[in-house]
Amino acid sequence: MRVLLLPFAREDLKEIKAYLDARSPQASKNVAARIKASLKLLSEQPYLGNNNN
Protein backbone atom coordinates (compact mmCIF):
# COMPACT_ATOMS: atom_id res chain seq x y z
CA MET A 1 0.00 0.00 0.00
CA ARG A 2 1.15 3.54 -0.67
CA VAL A 3 1.24 6.25 1.99
CA LEU A 4 0.13 9.65 0.77
CA LEU A 5 1.42 12.72 2.59
CA LEU A 6 -0.83 15.72 2.19
CA PRO A 7 0.77 19.09 1.40
CA PHE A 8 0.39 20.37 4.97
CA ALA A 9 2.08 17.23 6.30
CA ARG A 10 4.99 17.68 3.88
CA GLU A 11 5.31 21.29 5.02
CA ASP A 12 5.32 20.19 8.68
CA LEU A 13 8.12 17.73 7.93
CA LYS A 14 10.14 20.45 6.18
CA GLU A 15 9.72 22.72 9.21
CA ILE A 16 10.75 19.95 11.60
CA LYS A 17 13.84 19.25 9.48
CA ALA A 18 14.82 22.93 9.36
CA TYR A 19 14.38 23.27 13.12
CA LEU A 20 16.50 20.20 13.86
CA ASP A 21 19.14 21.01 11.22
CA ALA A 22 19.80 24.33 12.94
CA ARG A 23 20.27 22.68 16.32
CA SER A 24 21.69 19.23 15.58
CA PRO A 25 22.25 17.94 12.05
CA GLN A 26 22.79 14.42 13.36
CA ALA A 27 19.51 14.49 15.28
CA SER A 28 17.82 15.71 12.11
CA LYS A 29 19.18 12.71 10.20
CA ASN A 30 18.10 10.34 12.97
CA VAL A 31 14.57 11.74 13.08
CA ALA A 32 14.28 11.63 9.28
CA ALA A 33 15.37 7.97 9.29
CA ARG A 34 12.82 7.11 11.98
CA ILE A 35 10.01 8.89 10.12
CA LYS A 36 10.92 7.12 6.86
CA ALA A 37 11.00 3.77 8.65
CA SER A 38 7.61 4.47 10.23
CA LEU A 39 6.08 5.42 6.88
CA LYS A 40 7.51 2.28 5.28
CA LEU A 41 6.07 0.14 8.07
CA LEU A 42 2.71 1.86 7.71
CA SER A 43 2.71 1.16 3.98
CA GLU A 44 3.43 -2.52 4.66
CA GLN A 45 1.00 -2.84 7.59
CA PRO A 46 -1.81 -0.33 6.97
CA TYR A 47 -3.94 -1.58 9.87
CA LEU A 48 -1.16 -1.15 12.39
CA GLY A 49 -1.94 1.25 15.21
CA ASN A 50 -5.03 2.49 16.96
CA ASN A 51 -8.54 1.83 15.77
CA ASN A 52 -10.46 5.08 16.16
CA ASN A 53 -13.91 3.61 15.55
C-alpha positions in Angstrom: 0.0 0.0 0.0 1.2 3.5 -0.7 1.2 6.2 2.0 0.1 9.7 0.8 1.4 12.7 2.6 -0.8 15.7 2.2 0.8 19.1 1.4 0.4 20.4 5.0 2.1 17.2 6.3 5.0 17.7 3.9 5.3 21.3 5.0 5.3 20.2 8.7 8.1 17.7 7.9 10.1 20.4 6.2 9.7 22.7 9.2 10.8 20.0 11.6 13.8 19.3 9.5 14.8 22.9 9.4 14.4 23.3 13.1 16.5 20.2 13.9 19.1 21.0 11.2 19.8 24.3 12.9 20.3 22.7 16.3 21.7 19.2 15.6 22.2 17.9 12.1 22.8 14.4 13.4 19.5 14.5 15.3 17.8 15.7 12.1 19.2 12.7 10.2 18.1 10.3 13.0 14.6 11.7 13.1 14.3 11.6 9.3 15.4 8.0 9.3 12.8 7.1 12.0 10.0 8.9 10.1 10.9 7.1 6.9 11.0 3.8 8.6 7.6 4.5 10.2 6.1 5.4 6.9 7.5 2.3 5.3 6.1 0.1 8.1 2.7 1.9 7.7 2.7 1.2 4.0 3.4 -2.5 4.7 1.0 -2.8 7.6 -1.8 -0.3 7.0 -3.9 -1.6 9.9 -1.2 -1.2 12.4 -1.9 1.3 15.2 -5.0 2.5 17.0 -8.5 1.8 15.8 -10.5 5.1 16.2 -13.9 3.6 15.5 
